[in-house]
Amino acid sequence: MSDVTTTDLYEVTMALSYRREGMEAPATFSLFARALPPERGFLVSAGLEAALDYLAGFHVTPSDAADFAAVLGRPPGDLEPLAGLRFRGEVRAVPEGRVVLAGEPLLEVTAPLPQAQLVESYLLNLVNHQTTIASKAVRSVMAARGRPVVDFSLRRTHGLEAGMQAARVGALVGFAGTSNIAAATRWGMPAVGTMAHSYVEAFPDEEAAFRAFARTHPGPVTFLVDTYDTPLGVLAAARVLKEIRRGPGCAVRLDSGHLRALATRTRALLDEAGLPDVAVVASGGLDEYAIDELVRSGAPVDVFAVGTRVGTSADAPYLDSAYKLVEYGGAPVMKLSASKITSPGRKQVFRTGAGPGAGTGAGIGAGTKTGTGAGAGTASPSLSDVIALWDESPPPGTEGLLRTVMRDGRRTGPPDGLADARARLAADLAALPEPALRIRAPEPPAAATSQRLTELTGDVRRRIEAGIARAADAARRERS
């Protein structure tokens, strides 16, 4: 069984019908978010690289066709029209790391209709999840205002692959490391971690636990100090660190309680012990809201470790995304369902005020606007988007966000790197208006629509409504 069978049943039933009906003309599907989740001022494009890997390897084998037949209760020969089908289409997409607004395509697929249909569910899953998590994770980096943020989410994400994706998009938005060894190895990230409370509980006391841990690990160590009494745990850690003469690079971790008060007390105890270079790490239910409050309060936390709330995007765990047909056989099409109206035709998004070369030296969270009271540095022109038709000429001073990244089922260039995505994100964040960057109650910008797209939408809508009226008249005449 291959990834091809990881799809919804109706994708197969539609694709089979298209092939039997000879409907193989090029079709364009647009993948976009209808609206932003609550408390989001923007989205961060993510998941494209995995999507391109999937499309490049897409091939319906005879075994896959037999699996389709089995679940449909049909003879294997009935699904034979799908056997051998490969993805041979074109993909135009927003590169990873770009800021995206509601209604803007994250990617568009143009391929023979059965091919473009069969890949829908897998593409939606990849792009939806990773864009959701990236859009949450970047807010923790912004709230930290230049202090490192690391990923501790693996044990609580909704599945192991979700944990891998969470670690990857954390790196994409600027996380300093991950506890996930497989992710650290795959994407060249620092692996980070300390010890569990169970480790401390296994020893007679905290000091014995810390001393044993230091004997095993000759480099900088981090001691978890809140298993019993946090101030006493800090004092025990300080005694061991002074004894082994390891200060710089070492840290203590706070994982529970009133983190601001405990961090303040911990910092004072470490300083009194002559250990000003020992850092304070905070974890335990953190996300951008908690980090923002700690930073605003002046809590002396040096590193923030985020897990469950960020790795699952707990406050907004899904994206209202869609993959809709916008053109078939060269003719624009649209949907008129209540609250789910789509716009016809292949698209481009023209952006003013940001570019891939801008602001790449600052890094995310340092020198970019955050909307949380930090200095914004030199202001950039405010980001402004226009959703247009794909063949419109770019207005002066704008760039088109969607690039052709696949032709004939093959990538048009090498896979994009995480460093490139981080640079794009830094430039876009620097250009976003301040209200969009607020941690609480952000105000997302709205993309405008070009005149040509507005006119086409009206034309297609009138054409469809005229057809509906003719059908209604025919039905009335039939009843009479």
Salt bridges, closest charged atoms under 4 A:
GLU24 OE2 - ARG19 NE 2.92
GLU49 OE1 - ARG411 NH1 2.79
ASP53 OD1 - ARG411 NH2 2.79
ASP78 OD2 - ARG74 NE 3.01
GLU96 OE1 - ARG168 NH2 2.71
GLU104 OE1 - ARG351 NH2 3.96
GLU108 OE1 - ARG92 NH1 3.14
GLU207 OE2 - ARG211 NH2 2.96
GLU207 OE1 - ARG239 NH2 2.91
ASP226 OD1 - HIS197 NE2 2.78
GLU243 OE1 - ARG211 NH2 2.81
ASP255 OD1 - ARG253 NH1 3.32
ASP271 OD1 - ARG267 NE 3.17
ASP287 OD2 - LYS136 NZ 3.59
GLU288 OE2 - ARG40 NH1 3.92
GLU288 OE1 - LYS136 NZ 2.72
GLU288 OE2 - ARG139 NE 2.70
ASP292 OD1 - ARG145 NH2 3.63
ASP292 OD2 - ARG296 NE 3.04
GLU293 OE2 - ARG440 NH2 3.08
ASP302 OD2 - ARG267 NH1 3.78
ASP315 OD1 - ARG40 NH2 2.99
ASP315 OD1 - LYS136 NZ 2.89
ASP320 OD1 - ARG34 NH1 3.06
GLU327 OE2 - ARG346 NE 3.51
ASP385 OD2 - ARG351 NH2 2.67
ASP391 OD1 - ARG452 NH2 3.29
GLU399 OE2 - ARG98 NH2 2.81
ASP416 OD2 - ARG424 NH2 2.30
ASP428 OD2 - ARG98 NE 2.79
ASP428 OD2 - ARG351 NH1 2.93
GLU443 OE2 - ARG438 NH1 3.00
ASP459 OD1 - ARG462 NH2 2.59
GLU465 OE2 - ARG461 NE 2.99
ASP473 OD1 - ARG476 NH2 2.03
